């Protein structure tokens, strides 16, 4: 559980504090709720313990993995998308009415292409890195001298690292379906917001992984839900650093508009210009149908900016900045920086002393740049107005305006 606080009517955090699930934001999925100043009634304690016992699995992670190896070695296996389990050829008839996918030893090495991604945005929605994104991220890890990667919520990157064999990888993820495909040495069910590993064997594997070589050469790569509480995630990253005995490199994936929140909670990180793309997101991609200016998701990193080497010609090395930026990001000599953050072109505004979006205009009344129809401080009651008066459309020659008919009193 995490401790939350209800806001008052004005939006300030002066309300009553309560405990709720650290993983699910939907009360329909996890209904646990407890005011901080109250005790959980004995009957509720009994009900939750009964529910936990009912949801515990009879087979351990190791047993599920060994059973899956046996099924795959027999040939003709299927993965049932309804039952979310591997099915041997001898039991295929029992799942005839269910959607299935053929499975073998080769496909089991890339389970993200075999499983159906979860789609609940309030708990465990899964968006998988595109192949090009994974290739670039692997190159960034290599340039930073990373030998081991603790992948938190990044299964697509994890399976790529295992197949490449250049770096060791341990995946920590909430999706228990991966237990059939990866042993406890390379995967454990995990909640990144309270740093909780479900199984004891997974906790032992995690300890050995982060403490190997005194923690040297370790990186933590995190792809959290975009609505995540970064205060909790920052505490998790500090705990990992304490447990490994050194400060690991940290890589975090979040939209560019989360930058203020990231820097407030994780001041050691900086935002790079790399646009992270996903295979199964129709907007966060450069493919047809994606956003005009590309994915808004960025890579935040704790390593030196010049180590985040990005591929040309999509990206270029800005010599004055000493970092790789997108080819469309122009350097401003006055700001001494490549100032675009969202992918759109920026221009320098002298009165504001900074770069702004080209669609913004400087408003003398507000003494700032904003959209032309912004709520202006120079007008009463905050009614929207344009900076310049709108021009009337030209009328054709000889046009006579229509006279309004007179109203008759009844």
N, C-alpha and C positions, 0 to 999 in steps of 0.2 A: 504494500500500500504506500501511497504518497500522501503527504499532508497538504491540503489545499485550503484556500480561504475565500469565502464568498465576498464579493464586492458589494458596497452599498449602492444606493440609488445614483450617486454621483460618479460611480466607477472606481472609487478609491478602495484600497484593500483595508477596510476597517470592519469587516464583517466577521462572522463566526467561522472558526476553523473546523475542518472535518477530514476524515481519512476516506480515500477511495482507491480503486484499482490503479496500479502503476502502469498497466499494459493496455487496458481498454478504456476508451473515453465514452463508450456507449453503455448506459446503465442496463440496457436490455441484454447485453452480453455478460456483464459482471455487475450484479446488483448490490455488491457490498457497499455499505455507507455507514459511517460512524462519526458522530460529533466528537470533537477532541475532548470535551469536558464531560463526556458520558462514558459509561461502561457498557460493554456488549452483554446483553442479557444471557443468562445461562442457556435458555432455549435456543437462542440464535447461535451460540457457540456450538451446541450439539448439532444443529442443522448444518452449519458450515463444515464441521468435521465429518459429518455423514456424507456431504456432497463431495468433499475432497477424497474420501475413501472410495466413493463410487466412481470417480473419474480417474483413479490411479490405474495404470495399465498392469496387466498380469505379467507381461514379458518385459524384461529389461532392455536397455538400448543394445547391449551386446547380443542378446538373444534375438532381437528383431533383425539385426544386421546379419548374423550367422544364418538365420532362416532365409533371408533374401538371397544370400550367396548360393544356398542350396537350390532355391527355385531357379535362379538364373543359369546355373550350371546344367540344369536338366533340359534346357532348350524349350522353345515354344511358349515362353512366359508372356503374360500380359500385365499391364498396369491398369487397374480399375479406377477410373476417375470418380466414381460414385463412392466406392468403399475406401478410396485412398490407400490402396495396398497392392503389392505385387501378388499375382495369381498364377499358380503353376498351370501347365497345360492340362493336367488331369482335372482341374476344377474350372476350366474355361466355360463349360456349359452352364454353370451356376450363375455366371455373370453375363449371359448372352443378352439380356435386356439392358445392360449398363454400357455406357460409353467406355471403351478401353483403347489402349495404345500398346503396340508390340514393344516388348522390352528384352534386352539382351545385355551381356556384360559391357559392351561398348556404350550403349545408350545410358547405362547406369552410371557411367563416369560423368555424365552431364545431366543430372536430374532436373535442372531448371528448364530443360527443353522437353522433359518427359512429363513433369507435373503441370497441373493447371494453376497459374498464379492466383493467390487469394486476392479478393477484391473488396474487402471491407475497410473503408478508409478510416474508420474510427478505432481500429484495433490492429489488424495485421495485413493491410494492403501491401501487395508485392509488386514493385516496379523494377524490372531487371535491366541492368546496364546493356547498352548495345555493344556488338563486337568491337566497333571502332573505339568506343569509350574505354573498354577493358584493355585494349592494346595500348592506348595512351597512358592509362593509369599504371600499367605494368612498367612502362618506360620511366615514368616519374619515380616509382619505387626504386627502380634500379639506379637512377641518377642520384638518389638520396642515400645509396649504400644500404638499403634495407635487405636483410636476410630472412626475416620472419615477419609474417603479417597476421595480426589478430583481426579477423574480418567480422565486424559486428553488423549484422543485417545485410551483408553483401554476398549472397551465394553465387552469383554469376562471376564475380571476381575470384572467389575462393576456388571454384572448379577450374578456372583458367590457370591459376597459380599452381594447382596440383598437377594439371596436365603438362604445363611447361617445365616443371621440375627445377626451376632456378631458385625458387624461394619456398620455404616451408609456410604452411598456412593452417590456421585453426579457425573454423567458422563457429560463431556464437549467434544463434538465431532462435526466434520463438517457434518456428515451424518444425514440429516434431516429425513430419513426414520424411525429413532428411535422414532420420535414424536408420532407415532401410538401406541407404546408399553410402553413408560414411560412418566409419567406426568411431568410438569415443575419443580416439586419439586425434581426430581431425574435425569432429563436430560435437556440439553440446547444445541442448535446449537452454535458452538464456533470455533473461529480461534485462535489457541495457539500462532501464531507468531505476532499478534498485540493485543492480549488479548481482543478480541471483541466478546461479546455475542449478538446474533442477536435480541432477543426479550427482552422487558422490564420486562416481568414476569420471564424470565429466569435469568435476572440480579438481580432481587430481591431475587430469590431463592439462587443464588450464594452468595450474600452478607450475608444472614442469615446463610448459611452453614459454611462459612469460619470464621465468627465472633462469632459463638456459643462458649460458655465457654471461651471467650477471646482468641480464636484461639488455645487453648491447646488441645492436642490429635489429631491434624490434620496432615495428610500426603498428599503430592502432588505426584501422580504417573503418569509419562509421558512416552508415547511410540511414539516418533516423527518419521516422515519420515527420513530415514537414510541419505538423502542428505540435511537435514535441516540446516539453518543458526543458529548456536548456540548462536550467539550474540543476535539475536532477542528473542530466547527462554530464555536466561538468564535474559533479561529485563522483560519478562513476569513473571518469578519466583520471581524476586525482587518485582514486583508490587503486586503479590499475598501476599507476606510476609508483605508488608506495609499495605495492606487492611485488613488482618486478625489480625493485632496487635501483632503478635509474629512470630518467625521463625519456620515454619512447617518442618517436616521431608520431604526430597526430595528423590524420587527414579526415576531413569532415565534408559531407555533401549536403548542401542546402541551397535554396533560392537566394539570389543576390539581395533581395529585399530583407532577408534575415541578418544581413551583415551587422547592423547595430546591436542586435541581441546576441550574436555570436561574439563580437568583440567585448561586450559587457561581461559575459560569463566566461569566455575563453580568450583572454587578452593576448595570449601567446600565438594566436592564429592570425593569418592574413588571407584575404580573398584573392584568388587567382582569376585569370580571365578565361579559364577552360570551361567550355559549355558541356556539361554532362548530359548525355542523351540516354533515353530508355527505349527498349524494344517494344514494350507493350503500353506506351503512353502516346496518345494521338496528338498531343500538343508539344511535349518536351522532346522533340526530335527535329532533325533537319529534312526529314522526308516530306513528301506531299501531304498537306493538311496540318503541318506543324506551324508554330508561331512565326510571324514574318521575320523577326530578328533572332530566331533561334531559341534554343532552350534557355529558360531563366535560371536553371540550376547551375551552381558554381562549385568548384573545388576549393575548400579552405585548407590551408596547410600551415604546419609549424616550422617546416624546413625553410632554408633561405630561398627567397623568390627566384634567384637565378638557377636553382636546382630543379624548378618545375619547368622542364623543357617540353615545349609543345611542337607539334608537327607543322612544317611549312607546306604550302603557302597559306593555309587557313590562319596560321598564327605567325607572328614575327617577333624578333628580339628588339625591344626598344632600348637603344644604348643609353640615353639619358636616364631612363627609369631603372635600367639594370634588371629587367624582367621580361618574360614573354607575354605578349598581349595579342588579342584578336586583330586580324589585318584591318578591320574596319575601325579600330579604336585609334584615334589620332592623338598625338602628343601635343599638349598645350604648354608653350614656353612660359606663360605667365603663372600657371598653376604648377608647373614643373612636374607634370604627371600626365599619364594617359587616363582621361577622366571618365570615359563612358563606362557605365556599369550594367545597363540593361541591353546593350547591343545596338542602341540607336545612336546616331551622331550627336555630339554635344558641341556647343560653341561657348566662347568666353563672354561673360557679361561684365563690363568694366564697373558699373555702379555696384553690382553685387560682389565683385572681386572673386568670382568663381565661374566654373563652367556649368551650363544648364542645357536642358534639352532644346533642340532647335525649334520645337513647337511652342516654347514658352516665350513670353514677351515681358519686358521690364515695365512694371506699373509704378508710376511716380507716386500715386496715392498710398499704395501699400509699401513702397520702397523695397520691392522684391520682385523676382521673376515668378511668373505663374502663367497658367493657361489664359487665353484672352477672355474667356467667360467665367473667370473665377469670382467667388464672393469677395467683393472689394471693400477694404476698410474705409475708403473714401466716400462710400454711399450709405445712406441711412438704412437701417434694418438689414444690412447684409445682403441686399438683393443682387443677384448676378448681373454683371454688365460687361460689355466688351471694352477693351482699352481704347480702341478707336471706334467712332460712331459708324454704324453700318451704312453702306451706301444704298440708295434706292435704285432699283432696276430701271434701265432706260426704257422709255415708252416709244413705240413707233411714231413716225411723223403723222400728224393729223389725228392723233388719238384724242378723243374727248372723254373725260371722266363721266361715269354714269351718275346721274342725280339720284339721291336717296328719296324714295317715296315718302310723302308726308303721312304721318300717323293720324288716324281719325279717332276722335274720342267717342266711346260708346255711351 
